[in-house]
Amino acid sequence: MSAEPHPTLPPVRLHSDAELARDALVAPLFARAVRLARWAGPDTRVEIGGELAADQLPRAATVLGFDAVDPDGPMYASQAWRVAVDTGLVDVTEPELEHEAEAEAEAAPEAEAEGEPESGAASPGGGAGAPEHGTAAPGEDLALIGAGAPADVLDLWLAALDAVLADAAVPPLNDLVDALEGAGEIDFDRLDWNPAREADFLDGVLANLYLLTVAEGGAGESPVPLPVLAASMVVPDDMGEPTDAVLEQVSDAMMRLDDQFRQLEPIGLVEFRPVDQELMAGTDDEELLPGPADADEDDIARYGMVRLTPLGLYGVRARMLEAGVEAPAIGELADKGADALLDAVSHYPEHAAQAEMEQWLAGRELPSAVAELLDAARGDDEGAPLRRLRCQQALAPAGPEAEPAVRAVLEDPRLGGLARVWLAERGATDVPAPDGAMVFWLTVDTIAAQLAADGEAEELPLLMRSLTGHHAGFFDEVWRVEHPATADVLEAMGRLHPDKKAAKAARKAAFKARSRRR
C-alpha cells in the first residue's frame, strides 16, 4: 500500500486475533482457495502462469460445490485458484516448452535437407514447441490453516488480500475488450490505465473508509454511502459547490468503486450493497448522483453502501502500518508505562482514551498503577494539563484501593486539586480545603486541558462561567498564577466567556500576564 506518512489516526477497536482468524477462514474467496489447495494433487494440471488447465476448471468448480451446469462455477474456481497460488497455499511447477523458438528456427533448414518433417508439424502431443502441462501440489503453508496460530492464518489472509486488491485495480473486462487493437494487443493509451495510479486510488479509498470508520469510534457499525466515499477522493477540501465537471468525476469514481467493492467483498474486506442497476438504466453518468431532494435513507442506499468488516479494519490497518502510517489500536499500550500511556491518549478522542486507560489499569495492581499515573501527570510542559485531565479520567472509575495513592498527593501543588476533586466525588469529609492559589491554578489548568483536548468547543464558555462565577475579583488575581498557560487561557476567556464584562476583564488580565512573563 503506497502512502505518505500521516498524522496519528484515531485508534481502532480490533477484534482478537482468534476472532479475526475465524472470520478469515469463512470469507468465501479465502475458504474456496483453501479447499482447492487441499484438492490439488498429482492429477492437477496447470498452464503457464500457474493457471488451472481449462479442462480442469469445471472439476474444480464441482469441488467448490457449484453445480456442473452453473456457468459461473469455473470463474469462481479460477479466482480461488489464483488466490491459492499467490498465497503459497498451492505450489505449482509451470510447464516448459519442448523447444525454444530460436532453436526450432535453427533446426528447420537441417530438417528440410534431411527430408525430416518440420519441427512445427502437428503431432498427437500438440506439436513441437507446444507447452506441456505443469503440476500442482498443496503448499507448505496449507498446514498453517489447521495447525498454525491465528496470526499465521491472518498472514495468509493478508497475502490473499494483496492478490485481490491487485486484481481489483485492473480495468473491467469490457474496457479491456474495447481497447483491443486489430493485432489483438491492448492500446493502453486508449485505455488510460496506469497500474500504479489505480493501486494508489484504491488504497486512498480504503484509507478514507478506514478514517470514516475510526472517526466514529472505531466500531464501523454505520455503512458509508458510495457517493460520499467517491466524493472524498475527487472533491477538493476547499471547494464549496462542486462544478458539473467535478460531479461527473464523482459519478465515474462511484462506478469504478461499485465494480471494485464487488470484487473485494468475497475476501471478507467489506460488506457492500451495490448500486441499484435500475438507477443506471438509460442514465448518463453525470445524472447518477443523488440530488438534494433524495434525502431518504432508502433512496440513498440505492446508490451503494459500503462498510469495512472487523477483518477489513484489521487488513487496511496492516497495510497502512506497512506503508509507514501511524494507525494505533486500542489495547496496544497495555504493556507500556504510565508516561507513554498518558502521552498517547492525550491525542485520542475521549471515548478511545477511556477505553485504552481502562485496559491499561485492568492488567495491573490498582494502588501501584494509580501512583504511577499520578507521577506521570506531573510537569509544567505544554502537554501537562491534558495529561492531568486524562489521569483524572482514568481514575474516575477506580475504587477504594486507589485512595491511599490519591491522598499521598494532596499537598502536591500540581496534583492536589485533582486529588481533592476525586475524594470529594466519593463523599470524603476529611479533605482539606484548597487555598486560593491552588483554586486559581486548578482553574487555569482545567481550561488549558479542555482547550488542548477539544479546542474552543461549544461547552467551554459554560465551563468558564462555572469556574469563574464563584470568585469575586477572579480576573484581578488570576493573571498572577504561575502556570505556563495562564496568558493563553485568559486570552481564550476574552474570546469565549459568555459574560461581556468578564470577557473584557479576561483580556486585560491576559495582557498583564504576558507583560509579567516578559
KAQUI-V381581 format. One record per pair of residues at least 24 apart in sequence whose ideal C-beta (glycine too) atoms are under 7 Angstrom apart, sorted by the first residue. I is the first residue (numbers start at 1). GAP is how many residues later the second one is. If there is no record, write none. Layout:
i & gap
I & GAP
I & GAP
This chain:
i & gap
1 & 202
1 & 318
1 & 319
1 & 321
1 & 322
2 & 197
2 & 198
2 & 201
2 & 321
3 & 200
3 & 204
3 & 317
3 & 320
3 & 322
5 & 319
5 & 320
6 & 319
8 & 318
8 & 320
8 & 339
9 & 202
9 & 205
9 & 317
9 & 318
10 & 204
10 & 205
10 & 208
10 & 338
10 & 339
10 & 342
11 & 207
11 & 317
11 & 318
11 & 319
11 & 337
11 & 341
11 & 345
12 & 202
12 & 206
12 & 301
12 & 305
12 & 315
12 & 317
13 & 205
13 & 206
13 & 317
14 & 299
14 & 300
14 & 315
15 & 295
17 & 133
17 & 134
17 & 137
18 & 132
20 & 130
20 & 134
20 & 290
20 & 291
20 & 294
21 & 129
21 & 132
21 & 133
23 & 245
23 & 287
23 & 288
24 & 129
24 & 130
24 & 133
24 & 244
24 & 287
25 & 128
27 & 239
27 & 240
27 & 241
27 & 284
28 & 238
29 & 50
29 & 51
29 & 54
29 & 135
29 & 237
29 & 238
30 & 53
30 & 127
30 & 130
30 & 237
30 & 238
32 & 32
32 & 44
32 & 48
33 & 47
33 & 50
33 & 51
33 & 54
33 & 56
33 & 127
34 & 55
34 & 111
35 & 28
35 & 29
36 & 24
36 & 27
36 & 44
36 & 45
36 & 48
37 & 47
37 & 52
37 & 53
37 & 101
37 & 102
37 & 105
38 & 100
38 & 104
39 & 24
40 & 50
40 & 96
40 & 97
40 & 98
41 & 96
44 & 91
44 & 92
45 & 88
46 & 46
46 & 48
46 & 87
46 & 88
46 & 89
46 & 90
47 & 48
47 & 86
48 & 46
48 & 47
48 & 83
50 & 35
50 & 42
50 & 44
52 & 26
52 & 29
53 & 80
82 & 81
83 & 77
83 & 80
83 & 81
86 & 73
86 & 77
87 & 54
87 & 69
87 & 72
87 & 73
87 & 76
88 & 51
88 & 53
89 & 50
89 & 52
89 & 53
90 & 46
90 & 48
90 & 49
91 & 45
91 & 46
91 & 48
92 & 42
92 & 44
93 & 41
93 & 42
94 & 40
95 & 36
95 & 37
95 & 38
95 & 39
96 & 36
97 & 32
97 & 34
98 & 30
98 & 31
98 & 32
99 & 29
99 & 30
101 & 28
104 & 24
104 & 25
158 & 157
158 & 160
160 & 107
161 & 106
161 & 108
161 & 154
164 & 99
164 & 100
164 & 103
165 & 37
167 & 96
168 & 34
168 & 92
168 & 95
168 & 96
169 & 26
169 & 29
169 & 30
169 & 33
172 & 87
201 & 32
202 & 58
204 & 29
205 & 24
205 & 28
205 & 52
206 & 110
207 & 113
208 & 24
208 & 25
209 & 97
209 & 99
210 & 98
210 & 103
210 & 106
210 & 107
213 & 95
213 & 100
217 & 134
218 & 134
220 & 87
220 & 88
220 & 93
223 & 82
223 & 83
223 & 84
224 & 81
224 & 82
224 & 83
225 & 75
225 & 78
225 & 80
226 & 28
226 & 31
226 & 32
226 & 49
226 & 77
226 & 78
226 & 79
226 & 80
227 & 27
227 & 62
227 & 63
227 & 76
229 & 28
229 & 77
230 & 24
230 & 27
244 & 42
247 & 39
247 & 42
248 & 37
248 & 38
250 & 39
251 & 34
251 & 35
251 & 37
251 & 38
252 & 33
254 & 34
254 & 50
255 & 30
258 & 46
261 & 45
268 & 41
268 & 43
268 & 44
269 & 40
269 & 43
269 & 46
270 & 36
270 & 37
270 & 38
270 & 39
270 & 42
271 & 36
271 & 38
272 & 34
273 & 28
273 & 31
273 & 32
274 & 30
275 & 28
275 & 29
276 & 26
279 & 24
330 & 25
330 & 26
330 & 29
331 & 28
333 & 27
334 & 25
334 & 26
334 & 29
338 & 34
338 & 35
338 & 37
338 & 38
339 & 37
342 & 34
342 & 35
342 & 45
342 & 48
342 & 49
343 & 40
345 & 45
346 & 37
346 & 40
346 & 41
346 & 44
353 & 37
353 & 40
354 & 39
357 & 33
357 & 36
357 & 37
361 & 33
366 & 32
366 & 35
366 & 36
367 & 34
367 & 35
367 & 37
367 & 38
370 & 25
370 & 28
370 & 32
370 & 35
370 & 36
371 & 34
374 & 31
374 & 35
374 & 41
377 & 38
378 & 36
378 & 37
380 & 104
382 & 102
385 & 60
385 & 63
385 & 64
385 & 67
385 & 100
386 & 63
386 & 66
386 & 67
388 & 30
388 & 57
388 & 61
389 & 60
389 & 64
391 & 27
392 & 26
395 & 27
417 & 25
440 & 37
440 & 38
440 & 41
441 & 40
441 & 42
443 & 24
444 & 34
444 & 37
444 & 39
444 & 41
444 & 42
444 & 45
445 & 38
447 & 42
447 & 45
448 & 37
448 & 40
448 & 41
451 & 41
456 & 36
456 & 40
460 & 36
461 & 35
461 & 36
461 & 37
464 & 29
464 & 32
464 & 33
465 & 32
465 & 33
465 & 34
468 & 34
475 & 30
475 & 31
475 & 34
478 & 31
479 & 30
479 & 33
479 & 34
479 & 37
486 & 27
487 & 26
487 & 27
487 & 30
